[in-house]
Amino acid sequence: MRSARCKIPNGHSPEISLRRMGYLFFDPSSSASLKPCLWCKRALTGGEMCYKHQFYGISSHRCVQLTPTLKCNHRCLFCWRSFEHEHPGEKDLPPADIVKRIPFLQKKGLAGYKISPKVTPQRWDEAINPDQVAISLSGEPTLYPHLPELIEMLNQKGCTTFLVSNGTNPEELKACRPFQKYVSLTATDRETYLKVAQPLEDYWDRLQESLVSLGKDGDQGARTAIRITLVKGINDHDPEGYARLIQESGASFVEVKSYMHVGFSQRRLTIKHMPLHPEIQAFVETILPHCDYTIKGENSQSRVICLEKIENA
């Protein structure tokens, strides 16, 4: 069963379709875009925050979700984003142009919430003056050539920054200094990686380089993380293999999360591919004996468990 969000309106350009999905573009000639997430809006109205608040102390209503580019070199089966709506804009905006317009676009994306009786003046002021930027909306951010400079500008403004990458550009990734650096791990072997990530080229070796570099070299003393999205019956095998890659990486945290049957992933997978939270728990229990990590916390609503590296292990 497909949701209405998956339908592509006939005759509409990719940009128009994306705008209808809530994407706000920094410039008409660029695919750099911003979109307040569901958790940001929930928290703004006094509701629950996302698991990043539980695990890392991030206030969801003060968090910006953006990308400097919609270009991506993966076509992951589990991705809720739309490959069918790739934006034709190819101009790479200067980092300063992106940083300058973040407050304006975040306020525009939250328009209408200010008058809600559930939104306090304090939360509204905090929301339109965000202090956390998640570079994770869509696309692969390391394909944007000015990513290290963009992150540095955000850091200098006092924002915490989360960078989520597929690990296919290890040199670019090493040059970035976000508050927390994520690398997505979709499989433990090349064959499964090619099946799940559907990369435009075989980047398996580059991904291994990115994983191994976490917590080392320029990342020493910084927060690093691995994100594993489990798709039932496809990549939810070989827990010892996942443990080995985790252990070799030196990442500070590991998020083991269920694939969620939402958005455009419904075109590629079925609801039967979505593990239940007890299945995520069981999988994590098979990983733990083989690596020096412990459970930091879990969120059953998002079907995610966070592991933390045991210091001096």
N, C-alpha and C positions, 0 to 999 in steps of 0.2 A: 504493500500500500504506500503510495506516495503522498506526501503532504503538499498543500498548495504552494508552499515556499519553493518547491523544487521545479515548478513550471516556469518555462522561459517565455515571456510574452512575445508573441509573433510581431515582427517588425520593429522591435525595440533594440537599440544599440546596447552593447555591453555596459556602457557607462550609465545609461538610463536605468537599466535593470538593476545595477548595483546601487544606484541612488535610491531606488524603490525598496531595497533591502536595508536601507539605513546607512549606507556608506557615505561619508562626507569627504570630499576631495580637497586637498590642500591647494591645488592649482589645476585648471582645466587641461593643461598639457602634460600632467603627470598622473601616475597611478597611486602616488602616496595618498593614504586615506586613513580616516579615523572613524570608529563606530563605538559608542558607549555600549557596553555589554549588558546582558540581563541582570547580572549580579550588581552592577553599578547602580542600576535603576531601582532594584529591590532595596539595596542598602540606603539609598537616598530617601526612600519613603519609610524608613525605619524597619525594613525587613531584614532577612538573613544576608550575611556576607558570604562570599565564596570561600573555598577551602584555603586560598592563599592567606586569608586573615587568620584562620585557625592554625596553619602550619608556620607562617612567616610574619604574622602581625600586620599585613597589608589591609588598609581600610578600603573596602570596595568602592565606596562612593567617591573616593579621591583618586581612583585609578583610571588612567587613560589607556584604551586599547587602540593601537595604531600599527601601521606598517609604512615604511618608506618606499615600498614597491610591491605590486601585486604579482610580479613575475615569480615563477617557481619552476624548479627543475625536477620536482617530484609530482606524482599523480597518485597520492596515497589513497588506498581503498577506503580507509576510515575517515578521511577528511570531510568535514561538513561543509567546507567551502565549495564554491562552484568553479570548476575548470571551464565550464561553458561560457562564463562571463568574463573572460580575460579582458582587461582594460587595454585599449590600444595605445594609451599614453606611454611614451618611452622616455620623456625628459626626466633626468635625475635632478631633483630640486636641491639647491644648497641647504645644508643642515639648518642654517639660521632661519630660512624661510619656513621650515617645518616647525621649529621650536617657537617661533613668534606667533604662529596661528593656532597652536594647540588650545589655549584657553578659549579663543573665539569659537572654534569648532566644537569643543566639548560643551560649551554653553548652548550652542545651536542644537547639538544632538540631544540635549536634555530639556529643550524648550517645552514649556507646558507644565513641567513638574514644579516650578516655583510657586504656582498658585494652589498646589495640592495641600489640603489640610494636614496631610501626613508628612510633609516636608517642613522641617524646622528652618528658621532663618540661618542658624549656625551650620546645619548640614548643607544648605544650598550654597552658602559662601565657601565652604570647604570643597564642594563638588566642582565649582567653577574656578577654583584655584587648586588644581590637582597637584599631588606630590609624589605620585607613582606612575610610571609609564611602562606598560607591557608592550614590547615590540613583538607582537604575536598575532595580529589580526588575521593576516593571510599573506600568501607569498613567502619567499625565502629572503629574509632581510640581508643576508650576506651578499646578495646579488646587487645591492645598492652600494655603489663605490665609495660613499662617504660615511659609512656606518660608524666607524670608530670616532669620527669627529662629531657625529650626531649624538652619540652616547655621552661623549665628553661634555658637550654643551648642556645636556640634560643634567648630568652630574653636577656641573658648576652652578646650575640653578637650584640645587638642593633636592632634586628629585631622586628617588630610588628608581632603578631601571632593571627590568627583567627582559632578557633577550632569549628568544626561543628560535633555535636553528635546527635544520636537518643534518648539519655536520658535513655538508658536501664541499665546503670551502674552508679547510682547516687553517690556512694561513691568514685569511681575513678574520676568522673567528678568534685566532690567537691575538690579533691586534686590538680586539674590543675589550673594554674594561667596564662592563655593566655591574650593577649591584649583585645580580644573580644571573649566571649564564647557564642556559639549558641546551642540551643536545638530545634530540629525539632518537630513540633506539627502537627500530621496528622489527628486528629479527636477530637471531644468533648466527645465521649462516647466509652466504651470498644468495643461494637459490630462493630462500624465503624472503629475503630483502627485496629481490627483484620482483617477486610476486606481489608483495604488500605495498611497497613504495612506488613501484612502476616508474623508476627514474628515467629521465630522457637519455642518460648514459649510465654506465655501471660505475657508481660512486662508492662501492662497498669499501674499497681500500682507503679512500679519503675519509669515510665515516669512522673507520677504525683509528685513523690518525687523530681525528677530532676528539674521540672518546679518551684515548690515551693521554692527550694533552690536558684534559680537565684536571685542575688542581695542581698543575705543574707549570714551570716556567713563569710566565706573567700572571698566571692564575693563583700563584701561591698566596695564601692568606685570604683569598676571595671566596665567595660563595658560588659553588657550581652544582649543577644538577643534571640528572638523566631522567627523561620522561619516556616511559614505556606504555604504549597503548595496546592493550590485549584485545585481539579479535578472536572470538571463540571458533575453534576448529581450523584456524589459519596460522596464527603465530603464538598461540598459547601452549607451546611445548618447549622442551629443553630448558627447564629451570636452571640446571647446572650451567648451561651455556650463558644464560643471562647473568648468573652470579659471577661467572668468570670475567665477563666483559665489565661488569660493575666494579669488581675488585681491582681489575687492571687500570680502571679509569682514575680512581682517586676522587670521584665526585663527592661533594659534601652531602648531597641528598639524592634520593631516587624516588620518583613518583610512579607507582604502578597503578594504571587507571584503566577502567573498562572503556571499550569503544561504546559510544553513545549513538543510537540509531536516530539521528536527527539531520536536518538540512539535506544537502545534496549527496551525502553518503547513502541515502536511501535508494539512490539510483544504482549503487554498486553492491550493496550488502543488504541482508534481511535482518529483521529483529532477532532472529535466532543466533546471529553472530555477536550479540551483545551479552557479555558475561554478567551474571548477578554478583552482588557484592560478596556473598559467601564464597563464590568461585575465585574472586580476586584474593580474598583472605587465604584460601587454600593454596593458591599459586605462590603467594608471598611466603607462606610457611615452608614451601619446598625450596625457596631461594635462600632463606636465611642461614641454614646450616653450612652453606658453601661460601659465605662472604662475611666480612667484618662490619655488618650493619645491623641496626636495631630499628624497631618500629617507633617512629616519632609521633604518629597520629594517623587517624583514618576518618574518612567522611563517607558514610554510607549513601547519602543522597547523591553525591557526585561519583560514587563507586571508585574511590581512590584511596590508596594507602601510601603514606610518606615514610620512607626509610631514611635514617641518618647514620652517617659513618661513625663508628666507634673510635674515639680518639685513642691514640697510642696502642691500637690493636696490633 
